[in-house]
Amino acid sequence: MPHQTTITERGSFAVARCSCGWTGPARRSRDRARTDAESHGSPDPTPSAD
């Protein structure tokens, strides 16, 4: 199931939330909250085979 993220504002803070129950840290920057949401919804990078 894909993650459905939203940004919620609490006073002067923005918080990323996901339909799976995950909540990101409170940020003063909406852009940082969006970045948190994007990184939560993306798959983990594949480790390099060195």
Jmol script that loads the backbone (N, CA, C; Angstrom):
load data "model"
ATOM      1  N   MET A   1       0.851  -1.187   0.000  1.00  0.00           N
ATOM      2  CA  MET A   1       0.000   0.000   0.000  1.00  0.00           C
ATOM      3  C   MET A   1       0.893   1.245   0.000  1.00  0.00           C
ATOM      4  N   PRO A   2       0.657   2.181  -0.908  1.00  0.00           N
ATOM      5  CA  PRO A   2       1.481   3.393  -0.942  1.00  0.00           C
ATOM      6  C   PRO A   2       1.187   4.296   0.256  1.00  0.00           C
ATOM      7  N   HIS A   3       2.199   5.019   0.636  1.00  0.00           N
ATOM      8  CA  HIS A   3       2.055   5.960   1.751  1.00  0.00           C
ATOM      9  C   HIS A   3       1.373   7.232   1.258  1.00  0.00           C
ATOM     10  N   GLN A   4       0.385   7.702   1.994  1.00  0.00           N
ATOM     11  CA  GLN A   4      -0.326   8.944   1.682  1.00  0.00           C
ATOM     12  C   GLN A   4       0.086   9.976   2.730  1.00  0.00           C
ATOM     13  N   THR A   5       0.972  10.892   2.365  1.00  0.00           N
ATOM     14  CA  THR A   5       1.468  11.874   3.316  1.00  0.00           C
ATOM     15  C   THR A   5       0.755  13.209   3.157  1.00  0.00           C
ATOM     16  N   THR A   6       0.639  13.919   4.263  1.00  0.00           N
ATOM     17  CA  THR A   6       0.068  15.260   4.280  1.00  0.00           C
ATOM     18  C   THR A   6       0.930  16.130   5.191  1.00  0.00           C
ATOM     19  N   ILE A   7       0.781  17.425   5.028  1.00  0.00           N
ATOM     20  CA  ILE A   7       1.454  18.386   5.900  1.00  0.00           C
ATOM     21  C   ILE A   7       0.380  19.085   6.707  1.00  0.00           C
ATOM     22  N   THR A   8       0.530  19.061   8.024  1.00  0.00           N
ATOM     23  CA  THR A   8      -0.416  19.713   8.927  1.00  0.00           C
ATOM     24  C   THR A   8       0.298  20.845   9.646  1.00  0.00           C
ATOM     25  N   GLU A   9      -0.383  21.965   9.798  1.00  0.00           N
ATOM     26  CA  GLU A   9       0.225  23.092  10.506  1.00  0.00           C
ATOM     27  C   GLU A   9      -0.312  23.168  11.926  1.00  0.00           C
ATOM     28  N   ARG A  10       0.615  23.361  12.867  1.00  0.00           N
ATOM     29  CA  ARG A  10       0.285  23.570  14.275  1.00  0.00           C
ATOM     30  C   ARG A  10       0.949  24.867  14.698  1.00  0.00           C
ATOM     31  N   GLY A  11       0.193  25.935  14.713  1.00  0.00           N
ATOM     32  CA  GLY A  11       0.787  27.239  15.032  1.00  0.00           C
ATOM     33  C   GLY A  11       1.813  27.605  13.976  1.00  0.00           C
ATOM     34  N   SER A  12       3.051  27.862  14.407  1.00  0.00           N
ATOM     35  CA  SER A  12       4.102  28.228  13.448  1.00  0.00           C
ATOM     36  C   SER A  12       4.915  27.015  12.986  1.00  0.00           C
ATOM     37  N   PHE A  13       4.450  25.814  13.305  1.00  0.00           N
ATOM     38  CA  PHE A  13       5.161  24.603  12.930  1.00  0.00           C
ATOM     39  C   PHE A  13       4.382  23.805  11.891  1.00  0.00           C
ATOM     40  N   ALA A  14       5.110  23.095  11.036  1.00  0.00           N
ATOM     41  CA  ALA A  14       4.515  22.193  10.053  1.00  0.00           C
ATOM     42  C   ALA A  14       4.955  20.774  10.404  1.00  0.00           C
ATOM     43  N   VAL A  15       4.028  19.817  10.311  1.00  0.00           N
ATOM     44  CA  VAL A  15       4.307  18.430  10.662  1.00  0.00           C
ATOM     45  C   VAL A  15       3.874  17.548   9.501  1.00  0.00           C
ATOM     46  N   ALA A  16       4.761  16.641   9.092  1.00  0.00           N
ATOM     47  CA  ALA A  16       4.423  15.660   8.062  1.00  0.00           C
ATOM     48  C   ALA A  16       3.752  14.476   8.747  1.00  0.00           C
ATOM     49  N   ARG A  17       2.661  13.987   8.141  1.00  0.00           N
ATOM     50  CA  ARG A  17       1.940  12.823   8.666  1.00  0.00           C
ATOM     51  C   ARG A  17       1.684  11.865   7.527  1.00  0.00           C
ATOM     52  N   CYS A  18       1.554  10.577   7.885  1.00  0.00           N
ATOM     53  CA  CYS A  18       1.328   9.550   6.881  1.00  0.00           C
ATOM     54  C   CYS A  18       0.136   8.688   7.278  1.00  0.00           C
ATOM     55  N   SER A  19      -0.504   8.096   6.270  1.00  0.00           N
ATOM     56  CA  SER A  19      -1.651   7.225   6.517  1.00  0.00           C
ATOM     57  C   SER A  19      -1.263   5.967   7.301  1.00  0.00           C
ATOM     58  N   CYS A  20       0.032   5.610   7.342  1.00  0.00           N
ATOM     59  CA  CYS A  20       0.474   4.424   8.082  1.00  0.00           C
ATOM     60  C   CYS A  20       0.628   4.702   9.577  1.00  0.00           C
ATOM     61  N   GLY A  21       0.485   5.974   9.982  1.00  0.00           N
ATOM     62  CA  GLY A  21       0.607   6.326  11.394  1.00  0.00           C
ATOM     63  C   GLY A  21       1.894   7.073  11.725  1.00  0.00           C
ATOM     64  N   TRP A  22       2.822   7.138  10.791  1.00  0.00           N
ATOM     65  CA  TRP A  22       4.083   7.839  11.007  1.00  0.00           C
ATOM     66  C   TRP A  22       3.838   9.336  11.116  1.00  0.00           C
ATOM     67  N   THR A  23       4.584  10.001  12.004  1.00  0.00           N
ATOM     68  CA  THR A  23       4.554  11.453  12.138  1.00  0.00           C
ATOM     69  C   THR A  23       5.981  11.957  12.188  1.00  0.00           C
ATOM     70  N   GLY A  24       6.298  12.923  11.354  1.00  0.00           N
ATOM     71  CA  GLY A  24       7.634  13.501  11.340  1.00  0.00           C
ATOM     72  C   GLY A  24       7.788  14.543  12.434  1.00  0.00           C
ATOM     73  N   PRO A  25       8.994  15.049  12.588  1.00  0.00           N
ATOM     74  CA  PRO A  25       9.224  16.090  13.603  1.00  0.00           C
ATOM     75  C   PRO A  25       8.574  17.410  13.199  1.00  0.00           C
ATOM     76  N   ALA A  26       8.252  18.225  14.180  1.00  0.00           N
ATOM     77  CA  ALA A  26       7.693  19.556  13.915  1.00  0.00           C
ATOM     78  C   ALA A  26       8.794  20.436  13.338  1.00  0.00           C
ATOM     79  N   ARG A  27       8.483  21.115  12.262  1.00  0.00           N
ATOM     80  CA  ARG A  27       9.464  21.969  11.575  1.00  0.00           C
ATOM     81  C   ARG A  27       8.905  23.380  11.431  1.00  0.00           C
ATOM     82  N   ARG A  28       9.756  24.371  11.527  1.00  0.00           N
ATOM     83  CA  ARG A  28       9.328  25.740  11.244  1.00  0.00           C
ATOM     84  C   ARG A  28       9.236  25.967   9.753  1.00  0.00           C
ATOM     85  N   SER A  29       9.943  25.171   8.986  1.00  0.00           N
ATOM     86  CA  SER A  29       9.952  25.296   7.530  1.00  0.00           C
ATOM     87  C   SER A  29       9.006  24.279   6.904  1.00  0.00           C
ATOM     88  N   ARG A  30       8.035  24.750   6.133  1.00  0.00           N
ATOM     89  CA  ARG A  30       7.128  23.832   5.427  1.00  0.00           C
ATOM     90  C   ARG A  30       7.907  22.969   4.438  1.00  0.00           C
ATOM     91  N   ASP A  31       8.933  23.558   3.819  1.00  0.00           N
ATOM     92  CA  ASP A  31       9.741  22.818   2.857  1.00  0.00           C
ATOM     93  C   ASP A  31      10.446  21.637   3.523  1.00  0.00           C
ATOM     94  N   ARG A  32      10.969  21.827   4.721  1.00  0.00           N
ATOM     95  CA  ARG A  32      11.616  20.718   5.445  1.00  0.00           C
ATOM     96  C   ARG A  32      10.595  19.643   5.795  1.00  0.00           C
ATOM     97  N   ALA A  33       9.390  20.031   6.165  1.00  0.00           N
ATOM     98  CA  ALA A  33       8.335  19.058   6.467  1.00  0.00           C
ATOM     99  C   ALA A  33       7.979  18.268   5.207  1.00  0.00           C
ATOM    100  N   ARG A  34       7.920  18.936   4.050  1.00  0.00           N
ATOM    101  CA  ARG A  34       7.654  18.237   2.782  1.00  0.00           C
ATOM    102  C   ARG A  34       8.764  17.246   2.469  1.00  0.00           C
ATOM    103  N   THR A  35      10.012  17.650   2.721  1.00  0.00           N
ATOM    104  CA  THR A  35      11.149  16.765   2.490  1.00  0.00           C
ATOM    105  C   THR A  35      11.063  15.538   3.392  1.00  0.00           C
ATOM    106  N   ASP A  36      10.676  15.733   4.650  1.00  0.00           N
ATOM    107  CA  ASP A  36      10.480  14.605   5.568  1.00  0.00           C
ATOM    108  C   ASP A  36       9.442  13.643   5.006  1.00  0.00           C
ATOM    109  N   ALA A  37       8.339  14.182   4.512  1.00  0.00           N
ATOM    110  CA  ALA A  37       7.258  13.348   3.965  1.00  0.00           C
ATOM    111  C   ALA A  37       7.726  12.590   2.732  1.00  0.00           C
ATOM    112  N   GLU A  38       8.469  13.261   1.854  1.00  0.00           N
ATOM    113  CA  GLU A  38       8.963  12.607   0.637  1.00  0.00           C
ATOM    114  C   GLU A  38       9.939  11.485   0.973  1.00  0.00           C
ATOM    115  N   SER A  39      10.827  11.725   1.928  1.00  0.00           N
ATOM    116  CA  SER A  39      11.809  10.696   2.271  1.00  0.00           C
ATOM    117  C   SER A  39      11.148   9.527   3.000  1.00  0.00           C
ATOM    118  N   HIS A  40      10.062   9.779   3.718  1.00  0.00           N
ATOM    119  CA  HIS A  40       9.344   8.682   4.379  1.00  0.00           C
ATOM    120  C   HIS A  40       8.665   7.780   3.360  1.00  0.00           C
ATOM    121  N   GLY A  41       8.086   8.364   2.341  1.00  0.00           N
ATOM    122  CA  GLY A  41       7.343   7.599   1.344  1.00  0.00           C
ATOM    123  C   GLY A  41       8.200   6.910   0.309  1.00  0.00           C
ATOM    124  N   SER A  42       9.493   7.279   0.208  1.00  0.00           N
ATOM    125  CA  SER A  42      10.348   6.665  -0.800  1.00  0.00           C
ATOM    126  C   SER A  42      10.965   5.381  -0.254  1.00  0.00           C
ATOM    127  N   PRO A  43      11.222   4.422  -1.128  1.00  0.00           N
ATOM    128  CA  PRO A  43      11.839   3.172  -0.671  1.00  0.00           C
ATOM    129  C   PRO A  43      13.267   3.403  -0.209  1.00  0.00           C
ATOM    130  N   ASP A  44      13.755   2.530   0.659  1.00  0.00           N
ATOM    131  CA  ASP A  44      15.133   2.634   1.124  1.00  0.00           C
ATOM    132  C   ASP A  44      16.083   2.418  -0.046  1.00  0.00           C
ATOM    133  N   PRO A  45      17.161   3.194  -0.101  1.00  0.00           N
ATOM    134  CA  PRO A  45      18.098   3.005  -1.208  1.00  0.00           C
ATOM    135  C   PRO A  45      18.773   1.629  -1.098  1.00  0.00           C
ATOM    136  N   THR A  46      19.076   1.057  -2.243  1.00  0.00           N
ATOM    137  CA  THR A  46      19.748  -0.239  -2.268  1.00  0.00           C
ATOM    138  C   THR A  46      21.214  -0.039  -1.935  1.00  0.00           C
ATOM    139  N   PRO A  47      21.720  -0.792  -0.948  1.00  0.00           N
ATOM    140  CA  PRO A  47      23.137  -0.637  -0.614  1.00  0.00           C
ATOM    141  C   PRO A  47      24.028  -1.053  -1.787  1.00  0.00           C
ATOM    142  N   SER A  48      25.132  -0.359  -1.951  1.00  0.00           N
ATOM    143  CA  SER A  48      26.033  -0.696  -3.047  1.00  0.00           C
ATOM    144  C   SER A  48      26.779  -1.983  -2.718  1.00  0.00           C
ATOM    145  N   ALA A  49      27.029  -2.792  -3.719  1.00  0.00           N
ATOM    146  CA  ALA A  49      27.738  -4.056  -3.539  1.00  0.00           C
ATOM    147  C   ALA A  49      29.217  -3.831  -3.786  1.00  0.00           C
ATOM    148  N   ASP A  50      29.939  -3.479  -2.758  1.00  0.00           N
ATOM    149  CA  ASP A  50      31.398  -3.236  -2.874  1.00  0.00           C
ATOM    150  C   ASP A  50      32.170  -4.416  -2.357  1.00  0.00           C
TER     151      ASP A  50
END
end "model"
wireframe off; spacefill off
backbone 0.3
color backbone group
